[in-house]
Amino acid sequence: MRASRLLTIQMLLQTRGRMSAQALAEVLEVSVRTLYRDVDQLTAAGVPIYAEQGRNGGFQLVEGWKTTLTGFTASESQAVFMSGLAGPAAELGLGQQVVDAQLKLMSALPAHQRDDAQRVQARFHLDPADWYREADPVPHLATVAAAVWQDRQLSLRYDSWKAEVQRTVHPLGLVLKAGVWYLVATSDAKPRTYRISKILGAELLDKPSTRPKRFDLPAYWTESIQRFEAGLYQGHAVVQATAQGLKQLRQLSSAVAKAVAAQAPIAQPGETVRFKIPIETLENASYQLLRMAPDVEVVSPVALRRTIVQRLKAIQTCYAG
């Protein structure tokens, strides 16, 4: 375990440059005291690590030095071939590079690890698109990706939910969620999310982009999802559901599934249970819950029951003839 941690410290300093003791300790999930002992052991073994004091100080390797340790363990080589990124990489214009990289890795592995890696590759496939939905057309993805990789500004013509806008942005990263590509970028020093399929035009500018210090793409994405979900649900409804209704509600959304798990006891055949679920607008909730009737009945609010009744009347009028 410690040998692996010492190698990780070398790799981190080699790939990221100067890092504080606190940052290294957090990545390695050890105490700062343990981190200092590890660094002492590395320097005693001849690894040229030195420390700089001050606000922006930290540990770093002597310039130009790098480890020659390149061996993969069996698990690490399998993990590389489990990435399943052939489809997304092709959309980014990197499909052939992924194939070439995997081929080079395969040829460098010992025979027994090569067999394991090939077995994983033949038995694992990643399909990021959701059921019953085709992937978004993304004709400008390659241009957007080039701006991200090269740290260059990007001029976008974007179809927002309000209107078509022209905007110059500083790209920060790409996210692929459920088969949909998103660009995270700043235009007014604040990170924003752009759905790439809604980009109508993209031009790579010959200007360097500015990246906020310590910007963390995974952390930003997690926080943005939480903010979106928090603002999405505007109220609550009390419903009464059968066992079949509980199954349907669990598939409605993660927020509703959590409400079912937290409040609803297991309904026996012929029984119903009553509990509260989060809802969006009355119109949206009436559409979602009406198709679950009679296994799910809205008890309150009254306004939601009225909206459902109005929708039922409209349906009856539509099909009366």
TORKOL-4160 file (C-alpha; in steps of 0.2 Angstrom, whole numbers, padded with zeros to 4 digits, m for minus):
321
<pt num="1" X="0000" Y="0000" Z="0000"/>
<pt num="2" X="0014" Y="0012" Z="0005"/>
<pt num="3" X="0024" Y="0008" Z="m0011"/>
<pt num="4" X="0009" Y="0012" Z="m0022"/>
<pt num="5" X="0007" Y="0028" Z="m0012"/>
<pt num="6" X="0025" Y="0034" Z="m0015"/>
<pt num="7" X="0023" Y="0030" Z="m0033"/>
<pt num="8" X="0007" Y="0040" Z="m0034"/>
<pt num="9" X="0016" Y="0055" Z="m0026"/>
<pt num="10" X="0029" Y="0055" Z="m0040"/>
<pt num="11" X="0016" Y="0053" Z="m0053"/>
<pt num="12" X="0006" Y="0068" Z="m0046"/>
<pt num="13" X="0021" Y="0079" Z="m0045"/>
<pt num="14" X="0026" Y="0074" Z="m0062"/>
<pt num="15" X="0009" Y="0077" Z="m0071"/>
<pt num="16" X="0003" Y="0092" Z="m0060"/>
<pt num="17" X="0018" Y="0101" Z="m0055"/>
<pt num="18" X="0019" Y="0110" Z="m0038"/>
<pt num="19" X="0006" Y="0104" Z="m0025"/>
<pt num="20" X="0004" Y="0109" Z="m0007"/>
<pt num="21" X="0005" Y="0096" Z="0006"/>
<pt num="22" X="m0013" Y="0098" Z="0010"/>
<pt num="23" X="m0018" Y="0095" Z="m0008"/>
<pt num="24" X="m0007" Y="0079" Z="m0009"/>
<pt num="25" X="m0014" Y="0072" Z="0007"/>
<pt num="26" X="m0032" Y="0075" Z="0001"/>
<pt num="27" X="m0029" Y="0066" Z="m0015"/>
<pt num="28" X="m0020" Y="0051" Z="m0006"/>
<pt num="29" X="m0033" Y="0051" Z="0008"/>
<pt num="30" X="m0019" Y="0052" Z="0022"/>
<pt num="31" X="m0015" Y="0064" Z="0035"/>
<pt num="32" X="m0002" Y="0078" Z="0032"/>
<pt num="33" X="0010" Y="0071" Z="0044"/>
<pt num="34" X="0009" Y="0054" Z="0034"/>
<pt num="35" X="0012" Y="0064" Z="0018"/>
<pt num="36" X="0028" Y="0072" Z="0025"/>
<pt num="37" X="0035" Y="0055" Z="0031"/>
<pt num="38" X="0031" Y="0048" Z="0013"/>
<pt num="39" X="0041" Y="0063" Z="0005"/>
<pt num="40" X="0055" Y="0061" Z="0017"/>
<pt num="41" X="0056" Y="0042" Z="0012"/>
<pt num="42" X="0056" Y="0047" Z="m0007"/>
<pt num="43" X="0070" Y="0060" Z="m0005"/>
<pt num="44" X="0080" Y="0047" Z="0005"/>
<pt num="45" X="0078" Y="0036" Z="m0010"/>
<pt num="46" X="0085" Y="0049" Z="m0022"/>
<pt num="47" X="0069" Y="0056" Z="m0029"/>
<pt num="48" X="0073" Y="0075" Z="m0031"/>
<pt num="49" X="0058" Y="0083" Z="m0022"/>
<pt num="50" X="0060" Y="0100" Z="m0015"/>
<pt num="51" X="0049" Y="0112" Z="m0005"/>
<pt num="52" X="0045" Y="0130" Z="m0007"/>
<pt num="53" X="0038" Y="0140" Z="0007"/>
<pt num="54" X="0025" Y="0154" Z="0006"/>
<pt num="55" X="0007" Y="0156" Z="0001"/>
<pt num="56" X="0009" Y="0148" Z="m0016"/>
<pt num="57" X="0022" Y="0135" Z="m0011"/>
<pt num="58" X="0022" Y="0117" Z="m0010"/>
<pt num="59" X="0032" Y="0101" Z="m0016"/>
<pt num="60" X="0038" Y="0099" Z="m0033"/>
<pt num="61" X="0051" Y="0089" Z="m0043"/>
<pt num="62" X="0067" Y="0096" Z="m0050"/>
<pt num="63" X="0064" Y="0103" Z="m0067"/>
<pt num="64" X="0067" Y="0090" Z="m0081"/>
<pt num="65" X="0067" Y="0075" Z="m0069"/>
<pt num="66" X="0054" Y="0061" Z="m0072"/>
<pt num="67" X="0051" Y="0044" Z="m0066"/>
<pt num="68" X="0054" Y="0030" Z="m0079"/>
<pt num="69" X="0041" Y="0018" Z="m0070"/>
<pt num="70" X="0029" Y="0014" Z="m0084"/>
<pt num="71" X="0023" Y="m0003" Z="m0079"/>
<pt num="72" X="0004" Y="m0007" Z="m0078"/>
<pt num="73" X="m0003" Y="m0019" Z="m0065"/>
<pt num="74" X="m0015" Y="m0032" Z="m0072"/>
<pt num="75" X="m0030" Y="m0022" Z="m0064"/>
<pt num="76" X="m0024" Y="m0006" Z="m0072"/>
<pt num="77" X="m0022" Y="m0013" Z="m0089"/>
<pt num="78" X="m0040" Y="m0020" Z="m0088"/>
<pt num="79" X="m0046" Y="m0003" Z="m0082"/>
<pt num="80" X="m0039" Y="0006" Z="m0097"/>
<pt num="81" X="m0048" Y="m0006" Z="m0109"/>
<pt num="82" X="m0064" Y="m0004" Z="m0098"/>
<pt num="83" X="m0065" Y="0014" Z="m0102"/>
<pt num="84" X="m0077" Y="0011" Z="m0117"/>
<pt num="85" X="m0074" Y="0028" Z="m0125"/>
<pt num="86" X="m0073" Y="0023" Z="m0143"/>
<pt num="87" X="m0090" Y="0031" Z="m0147"/>
<pt num="88" X="m0088" Y="0047" Z="m0138"/>
<pt num="89" X="m0069" Y="0048" Z="m0143"/>
<pt num="90" X="m0075" Y="0046" Z="m0162"/>
<pt num="91" X="m0087" Y="0061" Z="m0159"/>
<pt num="92" X="m0072" Y="0071" Z="m0153"/>
<pt num="93" X="m0062" Y="0067" Z="m0168"/>
<pt num="94" X="m0051" Y="0056" Z="m0157"/>
<pt num="95" X="m0057" Y="0038" Z="m0162"/>
<pt num="96" X="m0042" Y="0033" Z="m0171"/>
<pt num="97" X="m0030" Y="0039" Z="m0158"/>
<pt num="98" X="m0039" Y="0029" Z="m0145"/>
<pt num="99" X="m0038" Y="0013" Z="m0156"/>
<pt num="100" X="m0019" Y="0017" Z="m0158"/>
<pt num="101" X="m0016" Y="0020" Z="m0140"/>
<pt num="102" X="m0025" Y="0004" Z="m0135"/>
<pt num="103" X="m0015" Y="m0006" Z="m0148"/>
<pt num="104" X="0002" Y="0001" Z="m0142"/>
<pt num="105" X="m0003" Y="m0003" Z="m0124"/>
<pt num="106" X="m0008" Y="m0021" Z="m0129"/>
<pt num="107" X="0008" Y="m0024" Z="m0138"/>
<pt num="108" X="0018" Y="m0018" Z="m0122"/>
<pt num="109" X="0009" Y="m0029" Z="m0110"/>
<pt num="110" X="0016" Y="m0046" Z="m0105"/>
<pt num="111" X="0007" Y="m0061" Z="m0113"/>
<pt num="112" X="m0004" Y="m0065" Z="m0097"/>
<pt num="113" X="m0010" Y="m0047" Z="m0095"/>
<pt num="114" X="m0013" Y="m0045" Z="m0114"/>
<pt num="115" X="m0026" Y="m0060" Z="m0113"/>
<pt num="116" X="m0035" Y="m0052" Z="m0098"/>
<pt num="117" X="m0036" Y="m0035" Z="m0106"/>
<pt num="118" X="m0043" Y="m0043" Z="m0122"/>
<pt num="119" X="m0055" Y="m0052" Z="m0112"/>
<pt num="120" X="m0062" Y="m0036" Z="m0104"/>
<pt num="121" X="m0062" Y="m0027" Z="m0121"/>
<pt num="122" X="m0073" Y="m0041" Z="m0128"/>
<pt num="123" X="m0085" Y="m0042" Z="m0114"/>
<pt num="124" X="m0088" Y="m0023" Z="m0110"/>
<pt num="125" X="m0097" Y="m0010" Z="m0121"/>
<pt num="126" X="m0102" Y="0007" Z="m0116"/>
<pt num="127" X="m0118" Y="0014" Z="m0124"/>
<pt num="128" X="m0121" Y="0032" Z="m0116"/>
<pt num="129" X="m0137" Y="0035" Z="m0125"/>
<pt num="130" X="m0153" Y="0033" Z="m0116"/>
<pt num="131" X="m0167" Y="0021" Z="m0122"/>
<pt num="132" X="m0179" Y="0026" Z="m0135"/>
<pt num="133" X="m0169" Y="0042" Z="m0139"/>
<pt num="134" X="m0156" Y="0045" Z="m0153"/>
<pt num="135" X="m0140" Y="0054" Z="m0149"/>
<pt num="136" X="m0141" Y="0073" Z="m0152"/>
<pt num="137" X="m0133" Y="0080" Z="m0168"/>
<pt num="138" X="m0117" Y="0088" Z="m0163"/>
<pt num="139" X="m0109" Y="0095" Z="m0179"/>
<pt num="140" X="m0099" Y="0108" Z="m0169"/>
<pt num="141" X="m0092" Y="0096" Z="m0156"/>
<pt num="142" X="m0075" Y="0095" Z="m0164"/>
<pt num="143" X="m0072" Y="0114" Z="m0165"/>
<pt num="144" X="m0078" Y="0115" Z="m0147"/>
<pt num="145" X="m0067" Y="0101" Z="m0141"/>
<pt num="146" X="m0052" Y="0110" Z="m0150"/>
<pt num="147" X="m0055" Y="0126" Z="m0140"/>
<pt num="148" X="m0056" Y="0116" Z="m0124"/>
<pt num="149" X="m0039" Y="0106" Z="m0128"/>
<pt num="150" X="m0030" Y="0122" Z="m0134"/>
<pt num="151" X="m0036" Y="0134" Z="m0121"/>
<pt num="152" X="m0043" Y="0146" Z="m0134"/>
<pt num="153" X="m0058" Y="0157" Z="m0134"/>
<pt num="154" X="m0073" Y="0152" Z="m0144"/>
<pt num="155" X="m0086" Y="0162" Z="m0153"/>
<pt num="156" X="m0103" Y="0154" Z="m0152"/>
<pt num="157" X="m0120" Y="0157" Z="m0160"/>
<pt num="158" X="m0132" Y="0148" Z="m0147"/>
<pt num="159" X="m0150" Y="0144" Z="m0147"/>
<pt num="160" X="m0155" Y="0148" Z="m0129"/>
<pt num="161" X="m0172" Y="0145" Z="m0122"/>
<pt num="162" X="m0175" Y="0164" Z="m0123"/>
<pt num="163" X="m0168" Y="0168" Z="m0140"/>
<pt num="164" X="m0153" Y="0165" Z="m0152"/>
<pt num="165" X="m0138" Y="0174" Z="m0145"/>
<pt num="166" X="m0120" Y="0177" Z="m0151"/>
<pt num="167" X="m0107" Y="0175" Z="m0137"/>
<pt num="168" X="m0088" Y="0174" Z="m0135"/>
<pt num="169" X="m0084" Y="0161" Z="m0121"/>
<pt num="170" X="m0069" Y="0154" Z="m0112"/>
<pt num="171" X="m0070" Y="0135" Z="m0113"/>
<pt num="172" X="m0067" Y="0126" Z="m0096"/>
<pt num="173" X="m0072" Y="0108" Z="m0100"/>
<pt num="174" X="m0083" Y="0095" Z="m0109"/>
<pt num="175" X="m0096" Y="0084" Z="m0100"/>
<pt num="176" X="m0105" Y="0069" Z="m0108"/>
<pt num="177" X="m0121" Y="0065" Z="m0098"/>
<pt num="178" X="m0133" Y="0051" Z="m0104"/>
<pt num="179" X="m0128" Y="0053" Z="m0122"/>
<pt num="180" X="m0129" Y="0072" Z="m0122"/>
<pt num="181" X="m0113" Y="0083" Z="m0124"/>
<pt num="182" X="m0112" Y="0099" Z="m0114"/>
<pt num="183" X="m0099" Y="0113" Z="m0114"/>
<pt num="184" X="m0094" Y="0122" Z="m0098"/>
<pt num="185" X="m0087" Y="0139" Z="m0101"/>
<pt num="186" X="m0087" Y="0157" Z="m0094"/>
<pt num="187" X="m0092" Y="0172" Z="m0103"/>
<pt num="188" X="m0093" Y="0185" Z="m0089"/>
<pt num="189" X="m0081" Y="0176" Z="m0077"/>
<pt num="190" X="m0095" Y="0165" Z="m0071"/>
<pt num="191" X="m0096" Y="0146" Z="m0077"/>
<pt num="192" X="m0111" Y="0142" Z="m0087"/>
<pt num="193" X="m0117" Y="0126" Z="m0096"/>
<pt num="194" X="m0121" Y="0125" Z="m0114"/>
<pt num="195" X="m0129" Y="0110" Z="m0123"/>
<pt num="196" X="m0118" Y="0107" Z="m0138"/>
<pt num="197" X="m0133" Y="0102" Z="m0149"/>
<pt num="198" X="m0140" Y="0119" Z="m0147"/>
<pt num="199" X="m0124" Y="0127" Z="m0154"/>
<pt num="200" X="m0129" Y="0134" Z="m0171"/>
<pt num="201" X="m0111" Y="0140" Z="m0176"/>
<pt num="202" X="m0094" Y="0139" Z="m0168"/>
<pt num="203" X="m0078" Y="0148" Z="m0172"/>
<pt num="204" X="m0061" Y="0145" Z="m0164"/>
<pt num="205" X="m0053" Y="0162" Z="m0160"/>
<pt num="206" X="m0034" Y="0165" Z="m0160"/>
<pt num="207" X="m0035" Y="0172" Z="m0142"/>
<pt num="208" X="m0030" Y="0162" Z="m0126"/>
<pt num="209" X="m0044" Y="0158" Z="m0114"/>
<pt num="210" X="m0044" Y="0162" Z="m0096"/>
<pt num="211" X="m0047" Y="0148" Z="m0083"/>
<pt num="212" X="m0052" Y="0152" Z="m0065"/>
<pt num="213" X="m0039" Y="0147" Z="m0052"/>
<pt num="214" X="m0043" Y="0130" Z="m0044"/>
<pt num="215" X="m0058" Y="0127" Z="m0056"/>
<pt num="216" X="m0064" Y="0109" Z="m0053"/>
<pt num="217" X="m0075" Y="0102" Z="m0067"/>
<pt num="218" X="m0083" Y="0087" Z="m0058"/>
<pt num="219" X="m0086" Y="0098" Z="m0043"/>
<pt num="220" X="m0095" Y="0111" Z="m0053"/>
<pt num="221" X="m0105" Y="0098" Z="m0063"/>
<pt num="222" X="m0111" Y="0090" Z="m0047"/>
<pt num="223" X="m0116" Y="0107" Z="m0039"/>
<pt num="224" X="m0125" Y="0113" Z="m0055"/>
<pt num="225" X="m0135" Y="0097" Z="m0055"/>
<pt num="226" X="m0140" Y="0100" Z="m0037"/>
<pt num="227" X="m0145" Y="0118" Z="m0040"/>
<pt num="228" X="m0155" Y="0113" Z="m0056"/>
<pt num="229" X="m0165" Y="0099" Z="m0046"/>
<pt num="230" X="m0167" Y="0111" Z="m0031"/>
<pt num="231" X="m0175" Y="0124" Z="m0043"/>
<pt num="232" X="m0185" Y="0112" Z="m0053"/>
<pt num="233" X="m0198" Y="0106" Z="m0040"/>
<pt num="234" X="m0209" Y="0120" Z="m0035"/>
<pt num="235" X="m0221" Y="0111" Z="m0023"/>
<pt num="236" X="m0227" Y="0095" Z="m0016"/>
<pt num="237" X="m0242" Y="0084" Z="m0019"/>
<pt num="238" X="m0250" Y="0070" Z="m0008"/>
<pt num="239" X="m0254" Y="0055" Z="m0017"/>
<pt num="240" X="m0262" Y="0038" Z="m0014"/>
<pt num="241" X="m0254" Y="0023" Z="m0023"/>
<pt num="242" X="m0256" Y="0004" Z="m0025"/>
<pt num="243" X="m0241" Y="m0007" Z="m0026"/>
<pt num="244" X="m0241" Y="m0005" Z="m0045"/>
<pt num="245" X="m0242" Y="0014" Z="m0042"/>
<pt num="246" X="m0227" Y="0014" Z="m0031"/>
<pt num="247" X="m0217" Y="0005" Z="m0045"/>
<pt num="248" X="m0222" Y="0018" Z="m0058"/>
<pt num="249" X="m0218" Y="0033" Z="m0046"/>
<pt num="250" X="m0200" Y="0026" Z="m0043"/>
<pt num="251" X="m0197" Y="0027" Z="m0062"/>
<pt num="252" X="m0203" Y="0045" Z="m0063"/>
<pt num="253" X="m0187" Y="0054" Z="m0056"/>
<pt num="254" X="m0174" Y="0052" Z="m0043"/>
<pt num="255" X="m0182" Y="0065" Z="m0032"/>
<pt num="256" X="m0199" Y="0055" Z="m0032"/>
<pt num="257" X="m0190" Y="0039" Z="m0030"/>
<pt num="258" X="m0181" Y="0046" Z="m0014"/>
<pt num="259" X="m0198" Y="0052" Z="m0007"/>
<pt num="260" X="m0206" Y="0034" Z="m0010"/>
<pt num="261" X="m0191" Y="0026" Z="m0002"/>
<pt num="262" X="m0192" Y="0038" Z="0013"/>
<pt num="263" X="m0210" Y="0038" Z="0017"/>
<pt num="264" X="m0220" Y="0024" Z="0008"/>
<pt num="265" X="m0222" Y="0007" Z="0017"/>
<pt num="266" X="m0223" Y="m0008" Z="0006"/>
<pt num="267" X="m0241" Y="m0009" Z="m0001"/>
<pt num="268" X="m0249" Y="m0026" Z="0000"/>
<pt num="269" X="m0260" Y="m0032" Z="m0014"/>
<pt num="270" X="m0277" Y="m0023" Z="m0013"/>
<pt num="271" X="m0270" Y="m0010" Z="m0002"/>
<pt num="272" X="m0265" Y="0008" Z="m0005"/>
<pt num="273" X="m0252" Y="0020" Z="0004"/>
<pt num="274" X="m0253" Y="0039" Z="0006"/>
<pt num="275" X="m0237" Y="0050" Z="0006"/>
<pt num="276" X="m0230" Y="0066" Z="m0001"/>
<pt num="277" X="m0220" Y="0068" Z="m0017"/>
<pt num="278" X="m0211" Y="0083" Z="m0025"/>
<pt num="279" X="m0219" Y="0091" Z="m0041"/>
<pt num="280" X="m0214" Y="0103" Z="m0054"/>
<pt num="281" X="m0228" Y="0114" Z="m0061"/>
<pt num="282" X="m0247" Y="0109" Z="m0060"/>
<pt num="283" X="m0247" Y="0106" Z="m0079"/>
<pt num="284" X="m0232" Y="0095" Z="m0079"/>
<pt num="285" X="m0238" Y="0085" Z="m0063"/>
<pt num="286" X="m0255" Y="0083" Z="m0070"/>
<pt num="287" X="m0248" Y="0075" Z="m0086"/>
<pt num="288" X="m0236" Y="0064" Z="m0077"/>
<pt num="289" X="m0248" Y="0058" Z="m0064"/>
<pt num="290" X="m0264" Y="0056" Z="m0075"/>
<pt num="291" X="m0256" Y="0042" Z="m0085"/>
<pt num="292" X="m0253" Y="0032" Z="m0068"/>
<pt num="293" X="m0271" Y="0032" Z="m0064"/>
<pt num="294" X="m0280" Y="0023" Z="m0056"/>
<pt num="295" X="m0264" Y="0016" Z="m0047"/>
<pt num="296" X="m0259" Y="0033" Z="m0042"/>
<pt num="297" X="m0272" Y="0046" Z="m0036"/>
<pt num="298" X="m0269" Y="0064" Z="m0031"/>
<pt num="299" X="m0276" Y="0068" Z="m0014"/>
<pt num="300" X="m0270" Y="0086" Z="m0014"/>
<pt num="301" X="m0268" Y="0100" Z="m0018"/>
<pt num="302" X="m0285" Y="0104" Z="m0025"/>
<pt num="303" X="m0278" Y="0114" Z="m0039"/>
<pt num="304" X="m0268" Y="0099" Z="m0045"/>
<pt num="305" X="m0284" Y="0088" Z="m0045"/>
<pt num="306" X="m0294" Y="0101" Z="m0054"/>
<pt num="307" X="m0280" Y="0102" Z="m0068"/>
<pt num="308" X="m0281" Y="0083" Z="m0070"/>
<pt num="309" X="m0300" Y="0084" Z="m0071"/>
<pt num="310" X="m0298" Y="0098" Z="m0085"/>
<pt num="311" X="m0286" Y="0087" Z="m0094"/>
<pt num="312" X="m0298" Y="0072" Z="m0093"/>
<pt num="313" X="m0312" Y="0083" Z="m0100"/>
<pt num="314" X="m0301" Y="0089" Z="m0114"/>
<pt num="315" X="m0297" Y="0071" Z="m0118"/>
<pt num="316" X="m0315" Y="0066" Z="m0118"/>
<pt num="317" X="m0320" Y="0080" Z="m0130"/>
<pt num="318" X="m0305" Y="0075" Z="m0142"/>
<pt num="319" X="m0311" Y="0057" Z="m0143"/>
<pt num="320" X="m0330" Y="0060" Z="m0141"/>
<pt num="321" X="m0333" Y="0058" Z="m0160"/>
